Amino acid sequence: MTVSTQDRSALIPLLQQVQVEMGYVPKEAIDEISVALRVSTSEIFGVLTFYSQFRLNPTGKHMVKICSGTACHVRGAPLIIDAVEDELGLTDGEETTEDGEFTVEKVACFGACSLAPVIIIDEETKGNITPDQARRMVRKIIKAIAKESAAGKNGGEATNE
């Protein structure tokens, strides 16, 4: 990425561009933007941590977004979050699995309160979800990943092991 402007108003659009291109905003991009715009890295980190749209770490191949808004919270979102994190082996504070397959993101509101609680996995939205249903959704993807991996190891043919 090459930055050729010194206009501070370009900060957020540049960060958004990096986010779109890379899936997150790496330290190298922050340093380059800092120099180009003459904005301290601490100011940039302030923007990055203020707006939840920005990520400082790479995301997993599969995004699991769980609404934690009021309606979803009251109807069991914390239990769904716990179930998904448990299924993926994530502990408090972890968002992305060690293998880089999954990232769990708590979203303030999807605007689908009548469907509460709501989960979105890889653009598939499910409402009125239970913790067990959320676990099954995650397991289905894990099984598909394992099947793809086995097929790749066997020259493109899956086995029934």
Secondary structure, 3 states (H helix, E strand, C coil): CCCCCCCHHHHHHHHHHHHHHHCCCCHHHHHHHHHHHCCCHHHHHHHHHHCCCCCCCCCCCEEEEEECCHHHHHCCHHHHHHHHHHHHCCCCCCCECCCCCEEEEEECCCCCHHHCCCEEECCEEECCCCHHHHHHHHHHHHHHHHHHHHHHHCCCCCCCC
